[in-house]
Amino acid sequence: MSVILIKHPQNWGLREEKVRVAAKKALWDLGYRKDRVELSIVFVGKIRAKKLNKQYRKMDYVPQVLGFPMSKVVDSDGLIWLGDIVICTAKLKYEAKWLKKDLDVVLKEWMTHGVENLMK
C-alpha cells in the first residue's frame, strides 16, 4: 500500500483522485508494486517553482518538475519515504495544450519523471 500526500491540486483545477491514480501508476511502472511507499506531491505556480529551482538547484528558470528525495528512508514499519515531487501546474497545463495531449497523460508522464528523480 502506498501513502500519497497531495497538496493544492484543487487550487489549480486538478482532481485529487486523478493525481493519485497518476502517482500510483508511476510507482507501479517503476517497480514499487508491493512496497509500502510514502510520496508527497505539491502543485505550485510559476513564481514558487522558479524560486525553488533557484534556491535548491541554482537554476534561474521555471521548471516542469522538481524532486526532493528523502534518500529512500525506511521507517521501522517498512514504509519507504521517497520524498517530495513539486509540479508547476501552469507549465503542466500549457504543455498538455501545446502537445494536444490529455492533461492526465502529461501528468502521468511528469509523475513518472518526478519519481525517477527521487530514485537517483
C-alpha positions in Angstrom: 0.0 0.0 0.0 1.3 3.5 -0.9 0.7 6.6 1.1 0.4 9.5 -1.3 0.1 13.0 0.1 -1.2 15.6 -2.3 -1.1 19.3 -1.7 -3.1 22.0 -3.5 -4.4 20.2 -6.6 -7.8 21.9 -6.3 -6.2 25.3 -6.3 -5.2 24.6 -9.9 -8.3 22.9 -11.1 -7.0 19.3 -10.8 -8.9 16.5 -9.3 -7.1 14.7 -6.4 -8.2 11.3 -7.5 -6.7 11.7 -10.9 -3.4 12.8 -9.3 -3.5 9.8 -7.0 -4.1 7.5 -10.0 -1.2 9.0 -11.9 1.1 8.7 -8.9 0.2 5.0 -8.3 0.7 4.2 -12.0 4.1 5.9 -11.9 5.1 3.9 -8.8 3.9 0.7 -10.3 5.7 1.3 -13.6 8.9 2.0 -11.8 8.8 -1.2 -9.7 7.1 -0.2 -6.5 4.4 -2.8 -6.7 4.3 -4.4 -3.2 6.4 -1.8 -1.3 4.8 0.5 1.2 5.8 3.9 -0.1 5.2 7.4 1.0 5.3 10.2 -1.6 4.4 13.8 -1.4 3.1 15.7 -4.4 2.8 19.5 -4.3 1.3 21.7 -7.0 2.7 25.2 -7.3 2.6 28.2 -9.7 5.4 29.6 -11.8 6.8 32.0 -9.2 7.1 29.4 -6.5 8.6 26.8 -8.9 11.2 29.2 -10.1 12.1 30.2 -6.6 12.5 26.6 -5.5 14.6 25.8 -8.6 16.9 28.8 -7.9 17.1 28.1 -4.2 17.9 24.4 -4.4 19.4 23.9 -7.9 20.9 27.3 -8.5 19.0 27.5 -11.8 17.0 30.6 -12.7 14.1 29.3 -14.8 10.6 27.8 -14.2 11.0 24.0 -14.2 8.3 21.5 -15.0 9.0 19.1 -12.2 11.3 19.2 -9.2 12.2 16.2 -7.0 13.4 16.3 -3.4 14.5 12.8 -2.4 14.5 11.5 1.2 17.4 9.2 0.5 15.0 6.3 0.4 14.4 6.4 4.1 12.7 3.2 5.5 10.9 3.5 8.9 10.5 0.8 11.5 7.3 -0.4 9.8 9.0 -0.8 6.5 7.5 2.3 4.9 9.8 3.7 2.2 9.8 7.6 2.3 10.7 8.5 -1.3 10.4 12.3 -0.9 8.6 15.2 -2.5 7.6 16.0 -6.1 6.8 19.6 -7.0 4.9 20.2 -10.2 4.5 23.6 -11.8 0.8 23.5 -12.7 0.9 26.3 -15.2 3.6 24.5 -17.2 1.7 21.2 -16.9 -1.5 22.8 -18.4 0.5 24.7 -21.1 2.4 21.6 -22.2 -0.8 19.4 -22.4 -2.4 22.1 -24.6 0.7 22.7 -26.7 1.2 18.9 -27.3 -2.5 18.4 -27.8 -2.4 15.7 -25.1 -4.9 15.0 -22.4 -3.8 16.6 -19.1 -4.0 13.2 -17.3 -1.5 11.8 -19.8 1.0 14.6 -19.3 0.5 14.4 -15.5 1.3 10.7 -15.5 4.5 11.3 -17.6 5.6 14.1 -15.3 4.8 12.0 -12.2 7.0 9.2 -13.6 9.8 11.7 -14.2 9.4 13.0 -10.7 9.5 9.5 -9.1 12.6 8.7 -11.2 14.3 11.9 -9.8 13.6 10.6 -6.3 15.1 7.3 -7.1 18.5 8.7 -8.1 
